[in-house]
Amino acid sequence: MMRILLQNEEVFLWIKFITVNLKEMAKVKVTQVRSVIRRPGDQKRTMVALGLNGINQSVEHEGTPQILGMVNKIKHLVSVEEVK
């Protein structure tokens, strides 16, 4: 299992790499690192849709374009790791 911790600035480039270069869907581990208090409602709903309910909670998802788009929307609230 290989884990790569990415900084928020690198998330967009990483998402592009995953969608273009990998033939097989990679798993991504998304961890909430910041609170959703005083955030817009769409960002709160995105966190709930990903299954994140509190700080330091982690979930694993397939690296589909839909999930990667959701992560890109809230990249300032989460950290992302690739899990192989």
Long-range contacts (C-beta under 8 A, 24 or more apart in sequence): 1-83, 1-84, 2-82, 2-83, 2-84, 3-29, 3-81, 3-82, 3-83, 4-81, 4-82, 5-79, 5-81, 6-79, 6-80, 6-81, 8-75, 8-76, 8-79, 11-71, 11-72, 11-75, 11-80, 12-72, 12-75, 14-80, 14-82, 15-68, 15-69, 15-71, 15-72, 18-63, 18-68, 18-82, 19-63, 19-65, 19-68, 22-63, 25-62, 25-63, 25-64, 26-62, 26-63, 26-82, 26-83, 26-84, 27-60, 27-61, 27-62, 27-63, 27-82, 27-83, 27-84, 28-60, 28-61, 28-62, 28-63, 28-67, 28-68, 28-71, 28-80, 28-81, 28-82, 28-83, 29-58, 29-59, 29-60, 29-80, 29-81, 29-82, 29-83, 30-58, 30-59, 30-60, 30-61, 30-71, 30-78, 30-79, 30-80, 31-56, 31-57, 31-58, 31-78, 31-79, 31-80, 31-81, 32-56, 32-57, 32-58, 32-77, 32-78, 33-77, 33-78, 33-79, 34-76, 34-77, 34-78, 35-77, 36-77, 39-77, 42-73, 43-73, 43-74, 43-77, 46-70, 46-73, 46-74, 47-74, 47-77, 50-74, 52-78
